[in-house]
Amino acid sequence: MRNLSLATTTSLASAHGHLLKLHALYEVAAIGGLGSMQVDRSKLFEQLDRRLELLGVFTDDKQYLLGLRRACMQLSG
């Protein structure tokens, strides 16, 4: 807690939107790559679920990512 200052927490808060976009991009790329690579689907979705848990209390962000995940899976087959 000693390292958290107003400047640090403000910087993290301002980066949240960018981090969410990167998170979404990773999910699209990972799900989109399922058809071209030999990937264990269950391990991939375990990893994606762990990443989703890292969002903590940001339920709107979780719903956004789950909707994006659902759309990617429908489009990928």
PyMOL Python script that loads the backbone (N, CA, C, O; Angstrom):
from pymol import cmd

cmd.read_pdbstr("""\
ATOM      1  N   MET A   1       0.821  -1.197   0.000  1.00  0.00           N
ATOM      2  CA  MET A   1       0.000   0.000   0.000  1.00  0.00           C
ATOM      3  C   MET A   1       0.863   1.259   0.000  1.00  0.00           C
ATOM      4  O   MET A   1       0.434   2.315  -0.465  1.00  0.00           O
ATOM      5  N   ARG A   2       2.037   1.144   0.505  1.00  0.00           N
ATOM      6  CA  ARG A   2       2.924   2.296   0.602  1.00  0.00           C
ATOM      7  C   ARG A   2       3.255   2.859  -0.779  1.00  0.00           C
ATOM      8  O   ARG A   2       3.448   4.066  -0.927  1.00  0.00           O
ATOM      9  N   ASN A   3       3.321   1.992  -1.791  1.00  0.00           N
ATOM     10  CA  ASN A   3       3.687   2.442  -3.131  1.00  0.00           C
ATOM     11  C   ASN A   3       2.520   3.053  -3.900  1.00  0.00           C
ATOM     12  O   ASN A   3       2.729   3.659  -4.951  1.00  0.00           O
ATOM     13  N   LEU A   4       1.304   2.906  -3.398  1.00  0.00           N
ATOM     14  CA  LEU A   4       0.144   3.475  -4.082  1.00  0.00           C
ATOM     15  C   LEU A   4      -0.016   4.936  -3.692  1.00  0.00           C
ATOM     16  O   LEU A   4      -0.296   5.257  -2.537  1.00  0.00           O
ATOM     17  N   SER A   5       0.158   5.791  -4.643  1.00  0.00           N
ATOM     18  CA  SER A   5      -0.032   7.216  -4.412  1.00  0.00           C
ATOM     19  C   SER A   5      -1.190   7.688  -5.282  1.00  0.00           C
ATOM     20  O   SER A   5      -1.708   6.925  -6.098  1.00  0.00           O
ATOM     21  N   LEU A   6      -1.587   8.910  -5.115  1.00  0.00           N
ATOM     22  CA  LEU A   6      -2.662   9.469  -5.930  1.00  0.00           C
ATOM     23  C   LEU A   6      -2.292   9.425  -7.410  1.00  0.00           C
ATOM     24  O   LEU A   6      -3.132   9.102  -8.250  1.00  0.00           O
ATOM     25  N   ALA A   7      -1.058   9.744  -7.730  1.00  0.00           N
ATOM     26  CA  ALA A   7      -0.625   9.733  -9.133  1.00  0.00           C
ATOM     27  C   ALA A   7      -0.669   8.323  -9.716  1.00  0.00           C
ATOM     28  O   ALA A   7      -1.073   8.132 -10.863  1.00  0.00           O
ATOM     29  N   THR A   8      -0.254   7.341  -8.924  1.00  0.00           N
ATOM     30  CA  THR A   8      -0.249   5.959  -9.398  1.00  0.00           C
ATOM     31  C   THR A   8      -1.658   5.452  -9.629  1.00  0.00           C
ATOM     32  O   THR A   8      -1.933   4.863 -10.675  1.00  0.00           O
ATOM     33  N   THR A   9      -2.550   5.663  -8.685  1.00  0.00           N
ATOM     34  CA  THR A   9      -3.912   5.164  -8.832  1.00  0.00           C
ATOM     35  C   THR A   9      -4.666   5.906  -9.927  1.00  0.00           C
ATOM     36  O   THR A   9      -5.492   5.309 -10.618  1.00  0.00           O
ATOM     37  N   THR A  10      -4.400   7.178 -10.094  1.00  0.00           N
ATOM     38  CA  THR A  10      -5.020   7.937 -11.178  1.00  0.00           C
ATOM     39  C   THR A  10      -4.534   7.418 -12.524  1.00  0.00           C
ATOM     40  O   THR A  10      -5.314   7.296 -13.468  1.00  0.00           O
ATOM     41  N   SER A  11      -3.255   7.116 -12.605  1.00  0.00           N
ATOM     42  CA  SER A  11      -2.691   6.583 -13.836  1.00  0.00           C
ATOM     43  C   SER A  11      -3.299   5.218 -14.176  1.00  0.00           C
ATOM     44  O   SER A  11      -3.617   4.953 -15.336  1.00  0.00           O
ATOM     45  N   LEU A  12      -3.459   4.365 -13.181  1.00  0.00           N
ATOM     46  CA  LEU A  12      -4.076   3.057 -13.403  1.00  0.00           C
ATOM     47  C   LEU A  12      -5.529   3.206 -13.841  1.00  0.00           C
ATOM     48  O   LEU A  12      -5.988   2.486 -14.728  1.00  0.00           O
ATOM     49  N   ALA A  13      -6.244   4.126 -13.230  1.00  0.00           N
ATOM     50  CA  ALA A  13      -7.646   4.342 -13.589  1.00  0.00           C
ATOM     51  C   ALA A  13      -7.774   4.856 -15.017  1.00  0.00           C
ATOM     52  O   ALA A  13      -8.691   4.466 -15.739  1.00  0.00           O
ATOM     53  N   SER A  14      -6.864   5.724 -15.424  1.00  0.00           N
ATOM     54  CA  SER A  14      -6.942   6.256 -16.775  1.00  0.00           C
ATOM     55  C   SER A  14      -6.542   5.217 -17.824  1.00  0.00           C
ATOM     56  O   SER A  14      -6.939   5.328 -18.983  1.00  0.00           O
ATOM     57  N   ALA A  15      -5.771   4.224 -17.434  1.00  0.00           N
ATOM     58  CA  ALA A  15      -5.336   3.180 -18.361  1.00  0.00           C
ATOM     59  C   ALA A  15      -6.363   2.046 -18.469  1.00  0.00           C
ATOM     60  O   ALA A  15      -6.221   1.170 -19.322  1.00  0.00           O
ATOM     61  N   HIS A  16      -7.381   2.052 -17.626  1.00  0.00           N
ATOM     62  CA  HIS A  16      -8.340   0.948 -17.593  1.00  0.00           C
ATOM     63  C   HIS A  16      -8.996   0.706 -18.953  1.00  0.00           C
ATOM     64  O   HIS A  16      -9.105  -0.440 -19.388  1.00  0.00           O
ATOM     65  N   GLY A  17      -9.422   1.746 -19.610  1.00  0.00           N
ATOM     66  CA  GLY A  17     -10.074   1.598 -20.902  1.00  0.00           C
ATOM     67  C   GLY A  17      -9.161   0.976 -21.946  1.00  0.00           C
ATOM     68  O   GLY A  17      -9.590   0.140 -22.742  1.00  0.00           O
ATOM     69  N   HIS A  18      -7.899   1.389 -21.936  1.00  0.00           N
ATOM     70  CA  HIS A  18      -6.932   0.836 -22.879  1.00  0.00           C
ATOM     71  C   HIS A  18      -6.641  -0.633 -22.570  1.00  0.00           C
ATOM     72  O   HIS A  18      -6.510  -1.452 -23.480  1.00  0.00           O
ATOM     73  N   LEU A  19      -6.543  -0.955 -21.286  1.00  0.00           N
ATOM     74  CA  LEU A  19      -6.299  -2.342 -20.899  1.00  0.00           C
ATOM     75  C   LEU A  19      -7.480  -3.236 -21.270  1.00  0.00           C
ATOM     76  O   LEU A  19      -7.292  -4.386 -21.666  1.00  0.00           O
ATOM     77  N   LEU A  20      -8.684  -2.712 -21.143  1.00  0.00           N
ATOM     78  CA  LEU A  20      -9.867  -3.481 -21.528  1.00  0.00           C
ATOM     79  C   LEU A  20      -9.856  -3.756 -23.032  1.00  0.00           C
ATOM     80  O   LEU A  20     -10.186  -4.860 -23.466  1.00  0.00           O
ATOM     81  N   LYS A  21      -9.480  -2.764 -23.817  1.00  0.00           N
ATOM     82  CA  LYS A  21      -9.402  -2.960 -25.269  1.00  0.00           C
ATOM     83  C   LYS A  21      -8.346  -4.006 -25.630  1.00  0.00           C
ATOM     84  O   LYS A  21      -8.564  -4.823 -26.525  1.00  0.00           O
ATOM     85  N   LEU A  22      -7.215  -3.984 -24.944  1.00  0.00           N
ATOM     86  CA  LEU A  22      -6.188  -4.995 -25.183  1.00  0.00           C
ATOM     87  C   LEU A  22      -6.674  -6.380 -24.783  1.00  0.00           C
ATOM     88  O   LEU A  22      -6.395  -7.368 -25.463  1.00  0.00           O
ATOM     89  N   HIS A  23      -7.400  -6.445 -23.674  1.00  0.00           N
ATOM     90  CA  HIS A  23      -7.978  -7.706 -23.216  1.00  0.00           C
ATOM     91  C   HIS A  23      -8.934  -8.250 -24.279  1.00  0.00           C
ATOM     92  O   HIS A  23      -8.894  -9.437 -24.604  1.00  0.00           O
ATOM     93  N   ALA A  24      -9.782  -7.391 -24.815  1.00  0.00           N
ATOM     94  CA  ALA A  24     -10.741  -7.793 -25.851  1.00  0.00           C
ATOM     95  C   ALA A  24     -10.011  -8.251 -27.111  1.00  0.00           C
ATOM     96  O   ALA A  24     -10.395  -9.249 -27.720  1.00  0.00           O
ATOM     97  N   LEU A  25      -8.978  -7.539 -27.500  1.00  0.00           N
ATOM     98  CA  LEU A  25      -8.203  -7.905 -28.681  1.00  0.00           C
ATOM     99  C   LEU A  25      -7.573  -9.285 -28.510  1.00  0.00           C
ATOM    100  O   LEU A  25      -7.563 -10.086 -29.444  1.00  0.00           O
ATOM    101  N   TYR A  26      -7.052  -9.558 -27.324  1.00  0.00           N
ATOM    102  CA  TYR A  26      -6.453 -10.864 -27.057  1.00  0.00           C
ATOM    103  C   TYR A  26      -7.501 -11.966 -27.190  1.00  0.00           C
ATOM    104  O   TYR A  26      -7.238 -13.012 -27.785  1.00  0.00           O
ATOM    105  N   GLU A  27      -8.695 -11.727 -26.632  1.00  0.00           N
ATOM    106  CA  GLU A  27      -9.748 -12.746 -26.704  1.00  0.00           C
ATOM    107  C   GLU A  27     -10.139 -13.022 -28.149  1.00  0.00           C
ATOM    108  O   GLU A  27     -10.298 -14.179 -28.537  1.00  0.00           O
ATOM    109  N   VAL A  28     -10.295 -11.975 -28.947  1.00  0.00           N
ATOM    110  CA  VAL A  28     -10.660 -12.150 -30.358  1.00  0.00           C
ATOM    111  C   VAL A  28      -9.569 -12.939 -31.083  1.00  0.00           C
ATOM    112  O   VAL A  28      -9.870 -13.858 -31.846  1.00  0.00           O
ATOM    113  N   ALA A  29      -8.313 -12.585 -30.847  1.00  0.00           N
ATOM    114  CA  ALA A  29      -7.205 -13.278 -31.504  1.00  0.00           C
ATOM    115  C   ALA A  29      -7.121 -14.732 -31.063  1.00  0.00           C
ATOM    116  O   ALA A  29      -6.894 -15.619 -31.886  1.00  0.00           O
ATOM    117  N   ALA A  30      -7.302 -14.982 -29.774  1.00  0.00           N
ATOM    118  CA  ALA A  30      -7.202 -16.356 -29.260  1.00  0.00           C
ATOM    119  C   ALA A  30      -8.326 -17.224 -29.798  1.00  0.00           C
ATOM    120  O   ALA A  30      -8.086 -18.354 -30.223  1.00  0.00           O
ATOM    121  N   ILE A  31      -9.543 -16.714 -29.785  1.00  0.00           N
ATOM    122  CA  ILE A  31     -10.677 -17.497 -30.282  1.00  0.00           C
ATOM    123  C   ILE A  31     -10.616 -17.616 -31.800  1.00  0.00           C
ATOM    124  O   ILE A  31     -10.945 -18.666 -32.352  1.00  0.00           O
ATOM    125  N   GLY A  32     -10.204 -16.568 -32.467  1.00  0.00           N
ATOM    126  CA  GLY A  32     -10.072 -16.602 -33.920  1.00  0.00           C
ATOM    127  C   GLY A  32      -9.004 -17.563 -34.392  1.00  0.00           C
ATOM    128  O   GLY A  32      -9.090 -18.072 -35.510  1.00  0.00           O
ATOM    129  N   GLY A  33      -7.999 -17.828 -33.572  1.00  0.00           N
ATOM    130  CA  GLY A  33      -6.931 -18.742 -33.935  1.00  0.00           C
ATOM    131  C   GLY A  33      -7.249 -20.193 -33.691  1.00  0.00           C
ATOM    132  O   GLY A  33      -6.429 -21.060 -33.993  1.00  0.00           O
ATOM    133  N   LEU A  34      -8.423 -20.486 -33.150  1.00  0.00           N
ATOM    134  CA  LEU A  34      -8.764 -21.877 -32.858  1.00  0.00           C
ATOM    135  C   LEU A  34      -8.808 -22.740 -34.108  1.00  0.00           C
ATOM    136  O   LEU A  34      -8.409 -23.904 -34.070  1.00  0.00           O
ATOM    137  N   GLY A  35      -9.286 -22.189 -35.209  1.00  0.00           N
ATOM    138  CA  GLY A  35      -9.411 -22.975 -36.423  1.00  0.00           C
ATOM    139  C   GLY A  35      -8.089 -23.246 -37.110  1.00  0.00           C
ATOM    140  O   GLY A  35      -7.950 -24.259 -37.795  1.00  0.00           O
ATOM    141  N   SER A  36      -7.117 -22.369 -36.943  1.00  0.00           N
ATOM    142  CA  SER A  36      -5.862 -22.499 -37.682  1.00  0.00           C
ATOM    143  C   SER A  36      -4.780 -23.248 -36.917  1.00  0.00           C
ATOM    144  O   SER A  36      -3.795 -23.684 -37.513  1.00  0.00           O
ATOM    145  N   MET A  37      -4.945 -23.404 -35.610  1.00  0.00           N
ATOM    146  CA  MET A  37      -3.912 -24.059 -34.809  1.00  0.00           C
ATOM    147  C   MET A  37      -4.515 -25.240 -34.056  1.00  0.00           C
ATOM    148  O   MET A  37      -5.726 -25.318 -33.851  1.00  0.00           O
ATOM    149  N   GLN A  38      -3.653 -26.139 -33.658  1.00  0.00           N
ATOM    150  CA  GLN A  38      -4.081 -27.240 -32.807  1.00  0.00           C
ATOM    151  C   GLN A  38      -4.005 -26.765 -31.356  1.00  0.00           C
ATOM    152  O   GLN A  38      -2.968 -26.885 -30.705  1.00  0.00           O
ATOM    153  N   VAL A  39      -5.110 -26.230 -30.866  1.00  0.00           N
ATOM    154  CA  VAL A  39      -5.165 -25.683 -29.520  1.00  0.00           C
ATOM    155  C   VAL A  39      -6.170 -26.488 -28.722  1.00  0.00           C
ATOM    156  O   VAL A  39      -7.248 -26.822 -29.214  1.00  0.00           O
ATOM    157  N   ASP A  40      -5.811 -26.794 -27.489  1.00  0.00           N
ATOM    158  CA  ASP A  40      -6.742 -27.476 -26.609  1.00  0.00           C
ATOM    159  C   ASP A  40      -7.799 -26.462 -26.172  1.00  0.00           C
ATOM    160  O   ASP A  40      -7.520 -25.550 -25.394  1.00  0.00           O
ATOM    161  N   ARG A  41      -9.009 -26.640 -26.683  1.00  0.00           N
ATOM    162  CA  ARG A  41     -10.084 -25.674 -26.425  1.00  0.00           C
ATOM    163  C   ARG A  41     -10.369 -25.509 -24.938  1.00  0.00           C
ATOM    164  O   ARG A  41     -10.588 -24.395 -24.463  1.00  0.00           O
ATOM    165  N   SER A  42     -10.366 -26.614 -24.206  1.00  0.00           N
ATOM    166  CA  SER A  42     -10.677 -26.513 -22.775  1.00  0.00           C
ATOM    167  C   SER A  42      -9.622 -25.709 -22.036  1.00  0.00           C
ATOM    168  O   SER A  42      -9.954 -24.922 -21.150  1.00  0.00           O
ATOM    169  N   LYS A  43      -8.349 -25.898 -22.389  1.00  0.00           N
ATOM    170  CA  LYS A  43      -7.291 -25.116 -21.731  1.00  0.00           C
ATOM    171  C   LYS A  43      -7.375 -23.645 -22.109  1.00  0.00           C
ATOM    172  O   LYS A  43      -7.141 -22.769 -21.277  1.00  0.00           O
ATOM    173  N   LEU A  44      -7.712 -23.376 -23.369  1.00  0.00           N
ATOM    174  CA  LEU A  44      -7.849 -21.989 -23.805  1.00  0.00           C
ATOM    175  C   LEU A  44      -8.959 -21.297 -23.019  1.00  0.00           C
ATOM    176  O   LEU A  44      -8.778 -20.181 -22.532  1.00  0.00           O
ATOM    177  N   PHE A  45     -10.104 -21.958 -22.895  1.00  0.00           N
ATOM    178  CA  PHE A  45     -11.218 -21.321 -22.193  1.00  0.00           C
ATOM    179  C   PHE A  45     -10.973 -21.226 -20.691  1.00  0.00           C
ATOM    180  O   PHE A  45     -11.493 -20.319 -20.041  1.00  0.00           O
ATOM    181  N   GLU A  46     -10.196 -22.142 -20.132  1.00  0.00           N
ATOM    182  CA  GLU A  46      -9.788 -21.998 -18.728  1.00  0.00           C
ATOM    183  C   GLU A  46      -8.933 -20.742 -18.572  1.00  0.00           C
ATOM    184  O   GLU A  46      -9.107 -19.976 -17.624  1.00  0.00           O
ATOM    185  N   GLN A  47      -8.014 -20.540 -19.504  1.00  0.00           N
ATOM    186  CA  GLN A  47      -7.150 -19.362 -19.461  1.00  0.00           C
ATOM    187  C   GLN A  47      -7.969 -18.083 -19.624  1.00  0.00           C
ATOM    188  O   GLN A  47      -7.752 -17.110 -18.903  1.00  0.00           O
ATOM    189  N   LEU A  48      -8.905 -18.084 -20.566  1.00  0.00           N
ATOM    190  CA  LEU A  48      -9.739 -16.900 -20.772  1.00  0.00           C
ATOM    191  C   LEU A  48     -10.599 -16.612 -19.548  1.00  0.00           C
ATOM    192  O   LEU A  48     -10.807 -15.452 -19.193  1.00  0.00           O
ATOM    193  N   ASP A  49     -11.100 -17.667 -18.898  1.00  0.00           N
ATOM    194  CA  ASP A  49     -11.898 -17.472 -17.688  1.00  0.00           C
ATOM    195  C   ASP A  49     -11.056 -16.906 -16.552  1.00  0.00           C
ATOM    196  O   ASP A  49     -11.529 -16.062 -15.791  1.00  0.00           O
ATOM    197  N   ARG A  50      -9.806 -17.366 -16.432  1.00  0.00           N
ATOM    198  CA  ARG A  50      -8.918 -16.802 -15.395  1.00  0.00           C
ATOM    199  C   ARG A  50      -8.654 -15.327 -15.660  1.00  0.00           C
ATOM    200  O   ARG A  50      -8.627 -14.514 -14.735  1.00  0.00           O
ATOM    201  N   ARG A  51      -8.457 -14.986 -16.941  1.00  0.00           N
ATOM    202  CA  ARG A  51      -8.252 -13.577 -17.289  1.00  0.00           C
ATOM    203  C   ARG A  51      -9.490 -12.756 -16.949  1.00  0.00           C
ATOM    204  O   ARG A  51      -9.384 -11.612 -16.506  1.00  0.00           O
ATOM    205  N   LEU A  52     -10.660 -13.343 -17.157  1.00  0.00           N
ATOM    206  CA  LEU A  52     -11.904 -12.651 -16.856  1.00  0.00           C
ATOM    207  C   LEU A  52     -12.038 -12.398 -15.357  1.00  0.00           C
ATOM    208  O   LEU A  52     -12.537 -11.351 -14.944  1.00  0.00           O
ATOM    209  N   GLU A  53     -11.595 -13.351 -14.544  1.00  0.00           N
ATOM    210  CA  GLU A  53     -11.652 -13.190 -13.088  1.00  0.00           C
ATOM    211  C   GLU A  53     -10.782 -12.034 -12.603  1.00  0.00           C
ATOM    212  O   GLU A  53     -11.064 -11.439 -11.563  1.00  0.00           O
ATOM    213  N   LEU A  54      -9.736 -11.718 -13.345  1.00  0.00           N
ATOM    214  CA  LEU A  54      -8.845 -10.628 -12.949  1.00  0.00           C
ATOM    215  C   LEU A  54      -9.537  -9.268 -12.975  1.00  0.00           C
ATOM    216  O   LEU A  54      -9.063  -8.311 -12.362  1.00  0.00           O
ATOM    217  N   LEU A  55     -10.655  -9.188 -13.684  1.00  0.00           N
ATOM    218  CA  LEU A  55     -11.378  -7.914 -13.748  1.00  0.00           C
ATOM    219  C   LEU A  55     -12.092  -7.587 -12.446  1.00  0.00           C
ATOM    220  O   LEU A  55     -12.508  -6.447 -12.237  1.00  0.00           O
ATOM    221  N   GLY A  56     -12.238  -8.564 -11.579  1.00  0.00           N
ATOM    222  CA  GLY A  56     -12.823  -8.311 -10.265  1.00  0.00           C
ATOM    223  C   GLY A  56     -14.256  -7.835 -10.334  1.00  0.00           C
ATOM    224  O   GLY A  56     -15.123  -8.543 -10.847  1.00  0.00           O
ATOM    225  N   VAL A  57     -14.514  -6.642  -9.823  1.00  0.00           N
ATOM    226  CA  VAL A  57     -15.882  -6.138  -9.678  1.00  0.00           C
ATOM    227  C   VAL A  57     -16.391  -5.385 -10.901  1.00  0.00           C
ATOM    228  O   VAL A  57     -17.496  -4.844 -10.864  1.00  0.00           O
ATOM    229  N   PHE A  58     -15.637  -5.335 -11.958  1.00  0.00           N
ATOM    230  CA  PHE A  58     -16.053  -4.616 -13.158  1.00  0.00           C
ATOM    231  C   PHE A  58     -17.018  -5.483 -13.973  1.00  0.00           C
ATOM    232  O   PHE A  58     -16.642  -6.044 -15.003  1.00  0.00           O
ATOM    233  N   THR A  59     -18.264  -5.585 -13.500  1.00  0.00           N
ATOM    234  CA  THR A  59     -19.231  -6.484 -14.143  1.00  0.00           C
ATOM    235  C   THR A  59     -19.603  -6.025 -15.549  1.00  0.00           C
ATOM    236  O   THR A  59     -19.850  -6.862 -16.417  1.00  0.00           O
ATOM    237  N   ASP A  60     -19.649  -4.734 -15.792  1.00  0.00           N
ATOM    238  CA  ASP A  60     -19.946  -4.255 -17.150  1.00  0.00           C
ATOM    239  C   ASP A  60     -18.861  -4.704 -18.133  1.00  0.00           C
ATOM    240  O   ASP A  60     -19.156  -5.091 -19.264  1.00  0.00           O
ATOM    241  N   ASP A  61     -17.613  -4.646 -17.690  1.00  0.00           N
ATOM    242  CA  ASP A  61     -16.507  -5.093 -18.533  1.00  0.00           C
ATOM    243  C   ASP A  61     -16.584  -6.600 -18.775  1.00  0.00           C
ATOM    244  O   ASP A  61     -16.326  -7.073 -19.882  1.00  0.00           O
ATOM    245  N   LYS A  62     -16.938  -7.342 -17.738  1.00  0.00           N
ATOM    246  CA  LYS A  62     -17.075  -8.796 -17.886  1.00  0.00           C
ATOM    247  C   LYS A  62     -18.181  -9.132 -18.876  1.00  0.00           C
ATOM    248  O   LYS A  62     -18.012 -10.008 -19.725  1.00  0.00           O
ATOM    249  N   GLN A  63     -19.311  -8.440 -18.770  1.00  0.00           N
ATOM    250  CA  GLN A  63     -20.414  -8.691 -19.693  1.00  0.00           C
ATOM    251  C   GLN A  63     -20.017  -8.346 -21.121  1.00  0.00           C
ATOM    252  O   GLN A  63     -20.370  -9.066 -22.056  1.00  0.00           O
ATOM    253  N   TYR A  64     -19.297  -7.268 -21.293  1.00  0.00           N
ATOM    254  CA  TYR A  64     -18.812  -6.876 -22.618  1.00  0.00           C
ATOM    255  C   TYR A  64     -17.918  -7.967 -23.208  1.00  0.00           C
ATOM    256  O   TYR A  64     -18.095  -8.360 -24.362  1.00  0.00           O
ATOM    257  N   LEU A  65     -16.957  -8.456 -22.417  1.00  0.00           N
ATOM    258  CA  LEU A  65     -16.036  -9.472 -22.904  1.00  0.00           C
ATOM    259  C   LEU A  65     -16.738 -10.797 -23.174  1.00  0.00           C
ATOM    260  O   LEU A  65     -16.412 -11.489 -24.139  1.00  0.00           O
ATOM    261  N   LEU A  66     -17.697 -11.153 -22.328  1.00  0.00           N
ATOM    262  CA  LEU A  66     -18.439 -12.398 -22.561  1.00  0.00           C
ATOM    263  C   LEU A  66     -19.283 -12.296 -23.833  1.00  0.00           C
ATOM    264  O   LEU A  66     -19.390 -13.271 -24.577  1.00  0.00           O
ATOM    265  N   GLY A  67     -19.874 -11.146 -24.091  1.00  0.00           N
ATOM    266  CA  GLY A  67     -20.630 -10.942 -25.320  1.00  0.00           C
ATOM    267  C   GLY A  67     -19.724 -11.013 -26.533  1.00  0.00           C
ATOM    268  O   GLY A  67     -20.084 -11.597 -27.555  1.00  0.00           O
ATOM    269  N   LEU A  68     -18.558 -10.422 -26.417  1.00  0.00           N
ATOM    270  CA  LEU A  68     -17.574 -10.471 -27.498  1.00  0.00           C
ATOM    271  C   LEU A  68     -17.118 -11.906 -27.731  1.00  0.00           C
ATOM    272  O   LEU A  68     -16.981 -12.343 -28.874  1.00  0.00           O
ATOM    273  N   ARG A  69     -16.887 -12.630 -26.653  1.00  0.00           N
ATOM    274  CA  ARG A  69     -16.476 -14.031 -26.754  1.00  0.00           C
ATOM    275  C   ARG A  69     -17.553 -14.861 -27.448  1.00  0.00           C
ATOM    276  O   ARG A  69     -17.251 -15.688 -28.309  1.00  0.00           O
ATOM    277  N   ARG A  70     -18.794 -14.640 -27.073  1.00  0.00           N
ATOM    278  CA  ARG A  70     -19.909 -15.375 -27.679  1.00  0.00           C
ATOM    279  C   ARG A  70     -19.999 -15.082 -29.177  1.00  0.00           C
ATOM    280  O   ARG A  70     -20.183 -15.997 -29.980  1.00  0.00           O
ATOM    281  N   ALA A  71     -19.871 -13.823 -29.548  1.00  0.00           N
ATOM    282  CA  ALA A  71     -19.945 -13.454 -30.967  1.00  0.00           C
ATOM    283  C   ALA A  71     -18.782 -14.064 -31.744  1.00  0.00           C
ATOM    284  O   ALA A  71     -18.975 -14.531 -32.866  1.00  0.00           O
ATOM    285  N   CYS A  72     -17.590 -14.070 -31.174  1.00  0.00           N
ATOM    286  CA  CYS A  72     -16.428 -14.666 -31.861  1.00  0.00           C
ATOM    287  C   CYS A  72     -16.616 -16.159 -32.050  1.00  0.00           C
ATOM    288  O   CYS A  72     -16.270 -16.702 -33.099  1.00  0.00           O
ATOM    289  N   MET A  73     -17.163 -16.828 -31.040  1.00  0.00           N
ATOM    290  CA  MET A  73     -17.372 -18.265 -31.176  1.00  0.00           C
ATOM    291  C   MET A  73     -18.433 -18.574 -32.212  1.00  0.00           C
ATOM    292  O   MET A  73     -18.309 -19.562 -32.936  1.00  0.00           O
ATOM    293  N   GLN A  74     -19.475 -17.758 -32.304  1.00  0.00           N
ATOM    294  CA  GLN A  74     -20.500 -17.971 -33.324  1.00  0.00           C
ATOM    295  C   GLN A  74     -19.939 -17.756 -34.719  1.00  0.00           C
ATOM    296  O   GLN A  74     -20.272 -18.493 -35.647  1.00  0.00           O
ATOM    297  N   LEU A  75     -19.094 -16.756 -34.869  1.00  0.00           N
ATOM    298  CA  LEU A  75     -18.518 -16.473 -36.188  1.00  0.00           C
ATOM    299  C   LEU A  75     -17.459 -17.498 -36.603  1.00  0.00           C
ATOM    300  O   LEU A  75     -17.265 -17.765 -37.789  1.00  0.00           O
ATOM    301  N   SER A  76     -16.775 -18.070 -35.593  1.00  0.00           N
ATOM    302  CA  SER A  76     -15.707 -19.010 -35.929  1.00  0.00           C
ATOM    303  C   SER A  76     -16.227 -20.419 -36.227  1.00  0.00           C
ATOM    304  O   SER A  76     -15.463 -21.295 -36.631  1.00  0.00           O
ATOM    305  N   GLY A  77     -17.495 -20.625 -36.031  1.00  0.00           N
ATOM    306  CA  GLY A  77     -18.007 -21.920 -36.436  1.00  0.00           C
ATOM    307  C   GLY A  77     -18.782 -22.574 -35.393  1.00  0.00           C
ATOM    308  O   GLY A  77     -19.280 -23.681 -35.596  1.00  0.00           O
TER     309      GLY A  77
END
""", "prot")
cmd.dss("prot")
cmd.show_as("cartoon", "prot")
cmd.util.cbc("prot")
cmd.orient("prot")
